[in-house]
Amino acid sequence: MTTALDIVAVENIEIDTIIGIYPPERTKPQRLRLNVAAYLTPKPAGTPRLTGSIDYARLTGDLLFILEHAHFELLESALEALATHCLGVPTADTPRAQVERVKLTLEKPFALGGHGIPKLTIEREARGPSAMRDDLQVVFEGEGCGIYRFAVAPGTKAATIVPAKAVMHDFMLGPGLVANGEKLRRGEMHSIEAGCAVVYDNPTSTVQTVLRISRPAERPNLSVSDTGGAPRLPPSGRRPYYPSADS
């Protein structure tokens, strides 16, 4: 007998972003429309709300961040990355239920000039425990970008340097990290300039996780050693993706 699952769904998420393989698509944003349905194992009555379900506002913010900054070439790649993120194992700083299965549909409503709407739908299932190895999970690599989730342990620091000619955006999944001396909120992203360093300090008692998009793909080389004199600039381009009431 198939186990009954609860479904948390968000439909008609729209964003203008870079996606496609043809030269005009690499310079001019186009509209995407996304539908997502996350399947969860039902929790007993009385389970704390954030650990027994999914905050759909946070889920939407995560997916918008990925779509906006990854600049995918193919719908297939975008959906695989989104699915992998949705199926990721929850951590202490991001309390939520484990997603058992996810269904996503991504469409380009204006790509054919009114002569049809190209779209793609995928369904993916969790493949058992997939905790981050060495505090790093590769969400996606390819087509000129990489998406990574990494953790900063309680009471520690992690430093990383952005290579020359790279573009990196970091998204705070937890609420407790300090970046180059400035505290960042949950659901806030910031950009790191090429050749510069960011030092994350976790003063909390809980692991704090970050979702990074790197163009081109560059796996985070986290270290607590010095950053070789690379400039440590204040977080720039800061932008919230979660509701202002979240923290």
ZAFI-642928 format. One record per residue (C-alpha): residue number from 1; residue in three letters; z, y, x. Coordinates in steps of 0.05 Angstrom, whole numbers. Example, Ala and Ser with C-alpha at 12.3 -4.5 7.8 and 13.67 -1.06 7.14 Angstrom:
<vexnus>
<vexnu><gutor>1</gutor><rodren>ala</rodren><pz>156</pz><py>-90</py><px>246</px></vexnu>
<vexnu><gutor>2</gutor><rodren>ser</rodren><pz>143</pz><py>-21</py><px>273</px></vexnu>
</vexnus>
This chain:
<vexnus>
<vexnu><gutor>1</gutor><rodren>met</rodren><pz>0</pz><py>0</py><px>0</px></vexnu>
<vexnu><gutor>2</gutor><rodren>thr</rodren><pz>-19</pz><py>69</py><px>26</px></vexnu>
<vexnu><gutor>3</gutor><rodren>thr</rodren><pz>41</pz><py>114</py><px>38</px></vexnu>
<vexnu><gutor>4</gutor><rodren>ala</rodren><pz>43</pz><py>175</py><px>-7</px></vexnu>
<vexnu><gutor>5</gutor><rodren>leu</rodren><pz>39</pz><py>240</py><px>32</px></vexnu>
<vexnu><gutor>6</gutor><rodren>asp</rodren><pz>53</pz><py>312</py><px>14</px></vexnu>
<vexnu><gutor>7</gutor><rodren>ile</rodren><pz>-2</pz><py>363</py><px>26</px></vexnu>
<vexnu><gutor>8</gutor><rodren>val</rodren><pz>6</pz><py>434</py><px>51</px></vexnu>
<vexnu><gutor>9</gutor><rodren>ala</rodren><pz>-61</pz><py>469</py><px>45</px></vexnu>
<vexnu><gutor>10</gutor><rodren>val</rodren><pz>-89</pz><py>538</py><px>59</px></vexnu>
<vexnu><gutor>11</gutor><rodren>glu</rodren><pz>-159</pz><py>555</py><px>35</px></vexnu>
<vexnu><gutor>12</gutor><rodren>asn</rodren><pz>-209</pz><py>610</py><px>48</px></vexnu>
<vexnu><gutor>13</gutor><rodren>ile</rodren><pz>-181</pz><py>634</py><px>114</px></vexnu>
<vexnu><gutor>14</gutor><rodren>glu</rodren><pz>-233</pz><py>684</py><px>139</px></vexnu>
<vexnu><gutor>15</gutor><rodren>ile</rodren><pz>-243</pz><py>714</py><px>208</px></vexnu>
<vexnu><gutor>16</gutor><rodren>asp</rodren><pz>-298</pz><py>750</py><px>246</px></vexnu>
<vexnu><gutor>17</gutor><rodren>thr</rodren><pz>-304</pz><py>720</py><px>315</px></vexnu>
<vexnu><gutor>18</gutor><rodren>ile</rodren><pz>-351</pz><py>698</py><px>371</px></vexnu>
<vexnu><gutor>19</gutor><rodren>ile</rodren><pz>-379</pz><py>628</py><px>358</px></vexnu>
<vexnu><gutor>20</gutor><rodren>gly</rodren><pz>-447</pz><py>596</py><px>370</px></vexnu>
<vexnu><gutor>21</gutor><rodren>ile</rodren><pz>-495</pz><py>575</py><px>424</px></vexnu>
<vexnu><gutor>22</gutor><rodren>tyr</rodren><pz>-551</pz><py>627</py><px>417</px></vexnu>
<vexnu><gutor>23</gutor><rodren>pro</rodren><pz>-548</pz><py>692</py><px>458</px></vexnu>
<vexnu><gutor>24</gutor><rodren>pro</rodren><pz>-540</pz><py>738</py><px>397</px></vexnu>
<vexnu><gutor>25</gutor><rodren>glu</rodren><pz>-480</pz><py>696</py><px>375</px></vexnu>
<vexnu><gutor>26</gutor><rodren>arg</rodren><pz>-446</pz><py>705</py><px>442</px></vexnu>
<vexnu><gutor>27</gutor><rodren>thr</rodren><pz>-444</pz><py>781</py><px>436</px></vexnu>
<vexnu><gutor>28</gutor><rodren>lys</rodren><pz>-435</pz><py>796</py><px>361</px></vexnu>
<vexnu><gutor>29</gutor><rodren>pro</rodren><pz>-378</pz><py>767</py><px>319</px></vexnu>
<vexnu><gutor>30</gutor><rodren>gln</rodren><pz>-396</pz><py>729</py><px>256</px></vexnu>
<vexnu><gutor>31</gutor><rodren>arg</rodren><pz>-355</pz><py>709</py><px>196</px></vexnu>
<vexnu><gutor>32</gutor><rodren>leu</rodren><pz>-322</pz><py>641</py><px>192</px></vexnu>
<vexnu><gutor>33</gutor><rodren>arg</rodren><pz>-286</pz><py>611</py><px>133</px></vexnu>
<vexnu><gutor>34</gutor><rodren>leu</rodren><pz>-234</pz><py>557</py><px>143</px></vexnu>
<vexnu><gutor>35</gutor><rodren>asn</rodren><pz>-198</pz><py>509</py><px>97</px></vexnu>
<vexnu><gutor>36</gutor><rodren>val</rodren><pz>-140</pz><py>466</py><px>123</px></vexnu>
<vexnu><gutor>37</gutor><rodren>ala</rodren><pz>-99</pz><py>411</py><px>90</px></vexnu>
<vexnu><gutor>38</gutor><rodren>ala</rodren><pz>-39</pz><py>382</py><px>128</px></vexnu>
<vexnu><gutor>39</gutor><rodren>tyr</rodren><pz>-12</pz><py>315</py><px>104</px></vexnu>
<vexnu><gutor>40</gutor><rodren>leu</rodren><pz>63</pz><py>304</py><px>113</px></vexnu>
<vexnu><gutor>41</gutor><rodren>thr</rodren><pz>112</pz><py>247</py><px>101</px></vexnu>
<vexnu><gutor>42</gutor><rodren>pro</rodren><pz>156</pz><py>267</py><px>42</px></vexnu>
<vexnu><gutor>43</gutor><rodren>lys</rodren><pz>227</pz><py>286</py><px>62</px></vexnu>
<vexnu><gutor>44</gutor><rodren>pro</rodren><pz>290</pz><py>271</py><px>23</px></vexnu>
<vexnu><gutor>45</gutor><rodren>ala</rodren><pz>318</pz><py>326</py><px>-21</px></vexnu>
<vexnu><gutor>46</gutor><rodren>gly</rodren><pz>363</pz><py>372</py><px>18</px></vexnu>
<vexnu><gutor>47</gutor><rodren>thr</rodren><pz>324</pz><py>369</py><px>83</px></vexnu>
<vexnu><gutor>48</gutor><rodren>pro</rodren><pz>324</pz><py>438</py><px>116</px></vexnu>
<vexnu><gutor>49</gutor><rodren>arg</rodren><pz>261</pz><py>473</py><px>94</px></vexnu>
<vexnu><gutor>50</gutor><rodren>leu</rodren><pz>231</pz><py>487</py><px>163</px></vexnu>
<vexnu><gutor>51</gutor><rodren>thr</rodren><pz>242</pz><py>416</py><px>188</px></vexnu>
<vexnu><gutor>52</gutor><rodren>gly</rodren><pz>218</pz><py>382</py><px>124</px></vexnu>
<vexnu><gutor>53</gutor><rodren>ser</rodren><pz>153</pz><py>420</py><px>113</px></vexnu>
<vexnu><gutor>54</gutor><rodren>ile</rodren><pz>105</pz><py>470</py><px>146</px></vexnu>
<vexnu><gutor>55</gutor><rodren>asp</rodren><pz>107</pz><py>545</py><px>142</px></vexnu>
<vexnu><gutor>56</gutor><rodren>tyr</rodren><pz>36</pz><py>560</py><px>119</px></vexnu>
<vexnu><gutor>57</gutor><rodren>ala</rodren><pz>39</pz><py>632</py><px>145</px></vexnu>
<vexnu><gutor>58</gutor><rodren>arg</rodren><pz>54</pz><py>606</py><px>215</px></vexnu>
<vexnu><gutor>59</gutor><rodren>leu</rodren><pz>0</pz><py>553</py><px>209</px></vexnu>
<vexnu><gutor>60</gutor><rodren>thr</rodren><pz>-51</pz><py>605</py><px>189</px></vexnu>
<vexnu><gutor>61</gutor><rodren>gly</rodren><pz>-30</pz><py>651</py><px>246</px></vexnu>
<vexnu><gutor>62</gutor><rodren>asp</rodren><pz>-37</pz><py>595</py><px>297</px></vexnu>
<vexnu><gutor>63</gutor><rodren>leu</rodren><pz>-107</pz><py>578</py><px>273</px></vexnu>
<vexnu><gutor>64</gutor><rodren>leu</rodren><pz>-130</pz><py>650</py><px>271</px></vexnu>
<vexnu><gutor>65</gutor><rodren>phe</rodren><pz>-106</pz><py>661</py><px>342</px></vexnu>
<vexnu><gutor>66</gutor><rodren>ile</rodren><pz>-146</pz><py>601</py><px>367</px></vexnu>
<vexnu><gutor>67</gutor><rodren>leu</rodren><pz>-209</pz><py>620</py><px>330</px></vexnu>
<vexnu><gutor>68</gutor><rodren>glu</rodren><pz>-206</pz><py>692</py><px>351</px></vexnu>
<vexnu><gutor>69</gutor><rodren>his</rodren><pz>-198</pz><py>682</py><px>426</px></vexnu>
<vexnu><gutor>70</gutor><rodren>ala</rodren><pz>-229</pz><py>614</py><px>444</px></vexnu>
<vexnu><gutor>71</gutor><rodren>his</rodren><pz>-301</pz><py>636</py><px>431</px></vexnu>
<vexnu><gutor>72</gutor><rodren>phe</rodren><pz>-325</pz><py>565</py><px>416</px></vexnu>
<vexnu><gutor>73</gutor><rodren>glu</rodren><pz>-398</pz><py>547</py><px>418</px></vexnu>
<vexnu><gutor>74</gutor><rodren>leu</rodren><pz>-397</pz><py>492</py><px>366</px></vexnu>
<vexnu><gutor>75</gutor><rodren>leu</rodren><pz>-362</pz><py>482</py><px>299</px></vexnu>
<vexnu><gutor>76</gutor><rodren>glu</rodren><pz>-347</pz><py>412</py><px>322</px></vexnu>
<vexnu><gutor>77</gutor><rodren>ser</rodren><pz>-308</pz><py>437</py><px>382</px></vexnu>
<vexnu><gutor>78</gutor><rodren>ala</rodren><pz>-270</pz><py>489</py><px>342</px></vexnu>
<vexnu><gutor>79</gutor><rodren>leu</rodren><pz>-248</pz><py>438</py><px>291</px></vexnu>
<vexnu><gutor>80</gutor><rodren>glu</rodren><pz>-227</pz><py>387</py><px>343</px></vexnu>
<vexnu><gutor>81</gutor><rodren>ala</rodren><pz>-184</pz><py>439</py><px>377</px></vexnu>
<vexnu><gutor>82</gutor><rodren>leu</rodren><pz>-153</pz><py>462</py><px>311</px></vexnu>
<vexnu><gutor>83</gutor><rodren>ala</rodren><pz>-139</pz><py>390</py><px>291</px></vexnu>
<vexnu><gutor>84</gutor><rodren>thr</rodren><pz>-105</pz><py>374</py><px>357</px></vexnu>
<vexnu><gutor>85</gutor><rodren>his</rodren><pz>-61</pz><py>434</py><px>350</px></vexnu>
<vexnu><gutor>86</gutor><rodren>cys</rodren><pz>-42</pz><py>417</py><px>279</px></vexnu>
<vexnu><gutor>87</gutor><rodren>leu</rodren><pz>-23</pz><py>346</py><px>298</px></vexnu>
<vexnu><gutor>88</gutor><rodren>gly</rodren><pz>19</pz><py>368</py><px>358</px></vexnu>
<vexnu><gutor>89</gutor><rodren>val</rodren><pz>91</pz><py>344</py><px>363</px></vexnu>
<vexnu><gutor>90</gutor><rodren>pro</rodren><pz>142</pz><py>396</py><px>337</px></vexnu>
<vexnu><gutor>91</gutor><rodren>thr</rodren><pz>189</pz><py>425</py><px>389</px></vexnu>
<vexnu><gutor>92</gutor><rodren>ala</rodren><pz>259</pz><py>453</py><px>380</px></vexnu>
<vexnu><gutor>93</gutor><rodren>asp</rodren><pz>234</pz><py>525</py><px>378</px></vexnu>
<vexnu><gutor>94</gutor><rodren>thr</rodren><pz>181</pz><py>510</py><px>325</px></vexnu>
<vexnu><gutor>95</gutor><rodren>pro</rodren><pz>219</pz><py>470</py><px>272</px></vexnu>
<vexnu><gutor>96</gutor><rodren>arg</rodren><pz>171</pz><py>437</py><px>223</px></vexnu>
<vexnu><gutor>97</gutor><rodren>ala</rodren><pz>151</pz><py>369</py><px>198</px></vexnu>
<vexnu><gutor>98</gutor><rodren>gln</rodren><pz>104</pz><py>325</py><px>238</px></vexnu>
<vexnu><gutor>99</gutor><rodren>val</rodren><pz>33</pz><py>328</py><px>210</px></vexnu>
<vexnu><gutor>100</gutor><rodren>glu</rodren><pz>9</pz><py>257</py><px>198</px></vexnu>
<vexnu><gutor>101</gutor><rodren>arg</rodren><pz>-63</pz><py>274</py><px>180</px></vexnu>
<vexnu><gutor>102</gutor><rodren>val</rodren><pz>-103</pz><py>338</py><px>176</px></vexnu>
<vexnu><gutor>103</gutor><rodren>lys</rodren><pz>-168</pz><py>355</py><px>142</px></vexnu>
<vexnu><gutor>104</gutor><rodren>leu</rodren><pz>-206</pz><py>418</py><px>162</px></vexnu>
<vexnu><gutor>105</gutor><rodren>thr</rodren><pz>-271</pz><py>450</py><px>139</px></vexnu>
<vexnu><gutor>106</gutor><rodren>leu</rodren><pz>-304</pz><py>506</py><px>177</px></vexnu>
<vexnu><gutor>107</gutor><rodren>glu</rodren><pz>-365</pz><py>543</py><px>151</px></vexnu>
<vexnu><gutor>108</gutor><rodren>lys</rodren><pz>-410</pz><py>601</py><px>171</px></vexnu>
<vexnu><gutor>109</gutor><rodren>pro</rodren><pz>-423</pz><py>635</py><px>104</px></vexnu>
<vexnu><gutor>110</gutor><rodren>phe</rodren><pz>-475</pz><py>685</py><px>129</px></vexnu>
<vexnu><gutor>111</gutor><rodren>ala</rodren><pz>-508</pz><py>646</py><px>186</px></vexnu>
<vexnu><gutor>112</gutor><rodren>leu</rodren><pz>-571</pz><py>628</py><px>146</px></vexnu>
<vexnu><gutor>113</gutor><rodren>gly</rodren><pz>-580</pz><py>695</py><px>112</px></vexnu>
<vexnu><gutor>114</gutor><rodren>gly</rodren><pz>-565</pz><py>670</py><px>42</px></vexnu>
<vexnu><gutor>115</gutor><rodren>his</rodren><pz>-608</pz><py>607</py><px>48</px></vexnu>
<vexnu><gutor>116</gutor><rodren>gly</rodren><pz>-549</pz><py>560</py><px>50</px></vexnu>
<vexnu><gutor>117</gutor><rodren>ile</rodren><pz>-480</pz><py>555</py><px>81</px></vexnu>
<vexnu><gutor>118</gutor><rodren>pro</rodren><pz>-473</pz><py>509</py><px>142</px></vexnu>
<vexnu><gutor>119</gutor><rodren>lys</rodren><pz>-405</pz><py>475</py><px>144</px></vexnu>
<vexnu><gutor>120</gutor><rodren>leu</rodren><pz>-370</pz><py>418</py><px>177</px></vexnu>
<vexnu><gutor>121</gutor><rodren>thr</rodren><pz>-310</pz><py>377</py><px>154</px></vexnu>
<vexnu><gutor>122</gutor><rodren>ile</rodren><pz>-267</pz><py>331</py><px>197</px></vexnu>
<vexnu><gutor>123</gutor><rodren>glu</rodren><pz>-205</pz><py>289</py><px>184</px></vexnu>
<vexnu><gutor>124</gutor><rodren>arg</rodren><pz>-159</pz><py>267</py><px>241</px></vexnu>
<vexnu><gutor>125</gutor><rodren>glu</rodren><pz>-94</pz><py>228</py><px>244</px></vexnu>
<vexnu><gutor>126</gutor><rodren>ala</rodren><pz>-35</pz><py>232</py><px>290</px></vexnu>
<vexnu><gutor>127</gutor><rodren>arg</rodren><pz>-37</pz><py>177</py><px>342</px></vexnu>
<vexnu><gutor>128</gutor><rodren>gly</rodren><pz>37</pz><py>165</py><px>350</px></vexnu>
<vexnu><gutor>129</gutor><rodren>pro</rodren><pz>84</pz><py>201</py><px>397</px></vexnu>
<vexnu><gutor>130</gutor><rodren>ser</rodren><pz>47</pz><py>251</py><px>441</px></vexnu>
<vexnu><gutor>131</gutor><rodren>ala</rodren><pz>101</pz><py>293</py><px>473</px></vexnu>
<vexnu><gutor>132</gutor><rodren>met</rodren><pz>77</pz><py>341</py><px>526</px></vexnu>
<vexnu><gutor>133</gutor><rodren>arg</rodren><pz>74</pz><py>308</py><px>594</px></vexnu>
<vexnu><gutor>134</gutor><rodren>asp</rodren><pz>104</pz><py>350</py><px>648</px></vexnu>
<vexnu><gutor>135</gutor><rodren>asp</rodren><pz>115</pz><py>404</py><px>595</px></vexnu>
<vexnu><gutor>136</gutor><rodren>leu</rodren><pz>40</pz><py>413</py><px>586</px></vexnu>
<vexnu><gutor>137</gutor><rodren>gln</rodren><pz>-8</pz><py>391</py><px>531</px></vexnu>
<vexnu><gutor>138</gutor><rodren>val</rodren><pz>-83</pz><py>400</py><px>537</px></vexnu>
<vexnu><gutor>139</gutor><rodren>val</rodren><pz>-106</pz><py>419</py><px>467</px></vexnu>
<vexnu><gutor>140</gutor><rodren>phe</rodren><pz>-179</pz><py>430</py><px>486</px></vexnu>
<vexnu><gutor>141</gutor><rodren>glu</rodren><pz>-223</pz><py>438</py><px>547</px></vexnu>
<vexnu><gutor>142</gutor><rodren>gly</rodren><pz>-297</pz><py>451</py><px>550</px></vexnu>
<vexnu><gutor>143</gutor><rodren>glu</rodren><pz>-352</pz><py>501</py><px>532</px></vexnu>
<vexnu><gutor>144</gutor><rodren>gly</rodren><pz>-322</pz><py>555</py><px>576</px></vexnu>
<vexnu><gutor>145</gutor><rodren>cys</rodren><pz>-251</pz><py>555</py><px>549</px></vexnu>
<vexnu><gutor>146</gutor><rodren>gly</rodren><pz>-187</pz><py>516</py><px>552</px></vexnu>
<vexnu><gutor>147</gutor><rodren>ile</rodren><pz>-128</pz><py>514</py><px>504</px></vexnu>
<vexnu><gutor>148</gutor><rodren>tyr</rodren><pz>-60</pz><py>492</py><px>529</px></vexnu>
<vexnu><gutor>149</gutor><rodren>arg</rodren><pz>10</pz><py>487</py><px>502</px></vexnu>
<vexnu><gutor>150</gutor><rodren>phe</rodren><pz>65</pz><py>491</py><px>554</px></vexnu>
<vexnu><gutor>151</gutor><rodren>ala</rodren><pz>141</pz><py>494</py><px>552</px></vexnu>
<vexnu><gutor>152</gutor><rodren>val</rodren><pz>193</pz><py>535</py><px>589</px></vexnu>
<vexnu><gutor>153</gutor><rodren>ala</rodren><pz>259</pz><py>498</py><px>593</px></vexnu>
<vexnu><gutor>154</gutor><rodren>pro</rodren><pz>324</pz><py>532</py><px>572</px></vexnu>
<vexnu><gutor>155</gutor><rodren>gly</rodren><pz>354</pz><py>578</py><px>624</px></vexnu>
<vexnu><gutor>156</gutor><rodren>thr</rodren><pz>293</pz><py>574</py><px>670</px></vexnu>
<vexnu><gutor>157</gutor><rodren>lys</rodren><pz>233</pz><py>615</py><px>691</px></vexnu>
<vexnu><gutor>158</gutor><rodren>ala</rodren><pz>159</pz><py>598</py><px>696</px></vexnu>
<vexnu><gutor>159</gutor><rodren>ala</rodren><pz>108</pz><py>639</py><px>733</px></vexnu>
<vexnu><gutor>160</gutor><rodren>thr</rodren><pz>32</pz><py>635</py><px>731</px></vexnu>
<vexnu><gutor>161</gutor><rodren>ile</rodren><pz>-24</pz><py>676</py><px>762</px></vexnu>
<vexnu><gutor>162</gutor><rodren>val</rodren><pz>-90</pz><py>690</py><px>726</px></vexnu>
<vexnu><gutor>163</gutor><rodren>pro</rodren><pz>-150</pz><py>675</py><px>771</px></vexnu>
<vexnu><gutor>164</gutor><rodren>ala</rodren><pz>-201</pz><py>729</py><px>784</px></vexnu>
<vexnu><gutor>165</gutor><rodren>lys</rodren><pz>-254</pz><py>737</py><px>730</px></vexnu>
<vexnu><gutor>166</gutor><rodren>ala</rodren><pz>-212</pz><py>696</py><px>680</px></vexnu>
<vexnu><gutor>167</gutor><rodren>val</rodren><pz>-189</pz><py>720</py><px>612</px></vexnu>
<vexnu><gutor>168</gutor><rodren>met</rodren><pz>-123</pz><py>693</py><px>585</px></vexnu>
<vexnu><gutor>169</gutor><rodren>his</rodren><pz>-85</pz><py>703</py><px>521</px></vexnu>
<vexnu><gutor>170</gutor><rodren>asp</rodren><pz>-15</pz><py>675</py><px>510</px></vexnu>
<vexnu><gutor>171</gutor><rodren>phe</rodren><pz>14</pz><py>663</py><px>441</px></vexnu>
<vexnu><gutor>172</gutor><rodren>met</rodren><pz>89</pz><py>655</py><px>430</px></vexnu>
<vexnu><gutor>173</gutor><rodren>leu</rodren><pz>106</pz><py>594</py><px>388</px></vexnu>
<vexnu><gutor>174</gutor><rodren>gly</rodren><pz>180</pz><py>606</py><px>398</px></vexnu>
<vexnu><gutor>175</gutor><rodren>pro</rodren><pz>222</pz><py>669</py><px>390</px></vexnu>
<vexnu><gutor>176</gutor><rodren>gly</rodren><pz>260</pz><py>673</py><px>455</px></vexnu>
<vexnu><gutor>177</gutor><rodren>leu</rodren><pz>215</pz><py>686</py><px>516</px></vexnu>
<vexnu><gutor>178</gutor><rodren>val</rodren><pz>216</pz><py>748</py><px>560</px></vexnu>
<vexnu><gutor>179</gutor><rodren>ala</rodren><pz>150</pz><py>764</py><px>595</px></vexnu>
<vexnu><gutor>180</gutor><rodren>asn</rodren><pz>153</pz><py>808</py><px>657</px></vexnu>
<vexnu><gutor>181</gutor><rodren>gly</rodren><pz>217</pz><py>837</py><px>631</px></vexnu>
<vexnu><gutor>182</gutor><rodren>glu</rodren><pz>196</pz><py>849</py><px>558</px></vexnu>
<vexnu><gutor>183</gutor><rodren>lys</rodren><pz>220</pz><py>805</py><px>500</px></vexnu>
<vexnu><gutor>184</gutor><rodren>leu</rodren><pz>165</pz><py>777</py><px>456</px></vexnu>
<vexnu><gutor>185</gutor><rodren>arg</rodren><pz>170</pz><py>756</py><px>384</px></vexnu>
<vexnu><gutor>186</gutor><rodren>arg</rodren><pz>151</pz><py>690</py><px>354</px></vexnu>
<vexnu><gutor>187</gutor><rodren>gly</rodren><pz>78</pz><py>692</py><px>332</px></vexnu>
<vexnu><gutor>188</gutor><rodren>glu</rodren><pz>60</pz><py>749</py><px>380</px></vexnu>
<vexnu><gutor>189</gutor><rodren>met</rodren><pz>4</pz><py>745</py><px>430</px></vexnu>
<vexnu><gutor>190</gutor><rodren>his</rodren><pz>-10</pz><py>785</py><px>493</px></vexnu>
<vexnu><gutor>191</gutor><rodren>ser</rodren><pz>-66</pz><py>787</py><px>544</px></vexnu>
<vexnu><gutor>192</gutor><rodren>ile</rodren><pz>-59</pz><py>776</py><px>619</px></vexnu>
<vexnu><gutor>193</gutor><rodren>glu</rodren><pz>-108</pz><py>812</py><px>664</px></vexnu>
<vexnu><gutor>194</gutor><rodren>ala</rodren><pz>-147</pz><py>775</py><px>718</px></vexnu>
<vexnu><gutor>195</gutor><rodren>gly</rodren><pz>-111</pz><py>773</py><px>784</px></vexnu>
<vexnu><gutor>196</gutor><rodren>cys</rodren><pz>-44</pz><py>789</py><px>752</px></vexnu>
<vexnu><gutor>197</gutor><rodren>ala</rodren><pz>18</pz><py>747</py><px>744</px></vexnu>
<vexnu><gutor>198</gutor><rodren>val</rodren><pz>65</pz><py>734</py><px>686</px></vexnu>
<vexnu><gutor>199</gutor><rodren>val</rodren><pz>135</pz><py>709</py><px>695</px></vexnu>
<vexnu><gutor>200</gutor><rodren>tyr</rodren><pz>168</pz><py>679</py><px>633</px></vexnu>
<vexnu><gutor>201</gutor><rodren>asp</rodren><pz>243</pz><py>679</py><px>629</px></vexnu>
<vexnu><gutor>202</gutor><rodren>asn</rodren><pz>277</pz><py>634</py><px>577</px></vexnu>
<vexnu><gutor>203</gutor><rodren>pro</rodren><pz>349</pz><py>660</py><px>569</px></vexnu>
<vexnu><gutor>204</gutor><rodren>thr</rodren><pz>360</pz><py>616</py><px>507</px></vexnu>
<vexnu><gutor>205</gutor><rodren>ser</rodren><pz>390</pz><py>547</py><px>500</px></vexnu>
<vexnu><gutor>206</gutor><rodren>thr</rodren><pz>326</pz><py>519</py><px>469</px></vexnu>
<vexnu><gutor>207</gutor><rodren>val</rodren><pz>259</pz><py>501</py><px>499</px></vexnu>
<vexnu><gutor>208</gutor><rodren>gln</rodren><pz>207</pz><py>556</py><px>486</px></vexnu>
<vexnu><gutor>209</gutor><rodren>thr</rodren><pz>133</pz><py>540</py><px>479</px></vexnu>
<vexnu><gutor>210</gutor><rodren>val</rodren><pz>70</pz><py>580</py><px>491</px></vexnu>
<vexnu><gutor>211</gutor><rodren>leu</rodren><pz>-1</pz><py>569</py><px>468</px></vexnu>
<vexnu><gutor>212</gutor><rodren>arg</rodren><pz>-51</pz><py>593</py><px>520</px></vexnu>
<vexnu><gutor>213</gutor><rodren>ile</rodren><pz>-125</pz><py>605</py><px>514</px></vexnu>
<vexnu><gutor>214</gutor><rodren>ser</rodren><pz>-162</pz><py>612</py><px>580</px></vexnu>
<vexnu><gutor>215</gutor><rodren>arg</rodren><pz>-235</pz><py>631</py><px>589</px></vexnu>
<vexnu><gutor>216</gutor><rodren>pro</rodren><pz>-260</pz><py>595</py><px>629</px></vexnu>
<vexnu><gutor>217</gutor><rodren>ala</rodren><pz>-215</pz><py>534</py><px>625</px></vexnu>
<vexnu><gutor>218</gutor><rodren>glu</rodren><pz>-158</pz><py>539</py><px>675</px></vexnu>
<vexnu><gutor>219</gutor><rodren>arg</rodren><pz>-97</pz><py>494</py><px>668</px></vexnu>
<vexnu><gutor>220</gutor><rodren>pro</rodren><pz>-32</pz><py>531</py><px>675</px></vexnu>
<vexnu><gutor>221</gutor><rodren>asn</rodren><pz>-2</pz><py>520</py><px>744</px></vexnu>
<vexnu><gutor>222</gutor><rodren>leu</rodren><pz>70</pz><py>537</py><px>727</px></vexnu>
<vexnu><gutor>223</gutor><rodren>ser</rodren><pz>118</pz><py>551</py><px>783</px></vexnu>
<vexnu><gutor>224</gutor><rodren>val</rodren><pz>185</pz><py>585</py><px>794</px></vexnu>
<vexnu><gutor>225</gutor><rodren>ser</rodren><pz>165</pz><py>607</py><px>864</px></vexnu>
<vexnu><gutor>226</gutor><rodren>asp</rodren><pz>141</pz><py>677</py><px>881</px></vexnu>
<vexnu><gutor>227</gutor><rodren>thr</rodren><pz>74</pz><py>701</py><px>853</px></vexnu>
<vexnu><gutor>228</gutor><rodren>gly</rodren><pz>44</pz><py>720</py><px>920</px></vexnu>
<vexnu><gutor>229</gutor><rodren>gly</rodren><pz>47</pz><py>794</py><px>908</px></vexnu>
<vexnu><gutor>230</gutor><rodren>ala</rodren><pz>3</pz><py>791</py><px>846</px></vexnu>
<vexnu><gutor>231</gutor><rodren>pro</rodren><pz>17</pz><py>850</py><px>800</px></vexnu>
<vexnu><gutor>232</gutor><rodren>arg</rodren><pz>66</pz><py>838</py><px>743</px></vexnu>
<vexnu><gutor>233</gutor><rodren>leu</rodren><pz>43</pz><py>885</py><px>688</px></vexnu>
<vexnu><gutor>234</gutor><rodren>pro</rodren><pz>78</pz><py>894</py><px>621</px></vexnu>
<vexnu><gutor>235</gutor><rodren>pro</rodren><pz>48</pz><py>851</py><px>566</px></vexnu>
<vexnu><gutor>236</gutor><rodren>ser</rodren><pz>-16</pz><py>884</py><px>541</px></vexnu>
<vexnu><gutor>237</gutor><rodren>gly</rodren><pz>-56</pz><py>878</py><px>477</px></vexnu>
<vexnu><gutor>238</gutor><rodren>arg</rodren><pz>6</pz><py>854</py><px>440</px></vexnu>
<vexnu><gutor>239</gutor><rodren>arg</rodren><pz>-10</pz><py>832</py><px>368</px></vexnu>
<vexnu><gutor>240</gutor><rodren>pro</rodren><pz>31</pz><py>794</py><px>316</px></vexnu>
<vexnu><gutor>241</gutor><rodren>tyr</rodren><pz>-1</pz><py>737</py><px>278</px></vexnu>
<vexnu><gutor>242</gutor><rodren>tyr</rodren><pz>60</pz><py>719</py><px>236</px></vexnu>
<vexnu><gutor>243</gutor><rodren>pro</rodren><pz>91</pz><py>761</py><px>179</px></vexnu>
<vexnu><gutor>244</gutor><rodren>ser</rodren><pz>136</pz><py>817</py><px>203</px></vexnu>
<vexnu><gutor>245</gutor><rodren>ala</rodren><pz>196</pz><py>782</py><px>172</px></vexnu>
<vexnu><gutor>246</gutor><rodren>asp</rodren><pz>188</pz><py>723</py><px>220</px></vexnu>
<vexnu><gutor>247</gutor><rodren>ser</rodren><pz>223</pz><py>724</py><px>287</px></vexnu>
</vexnus>
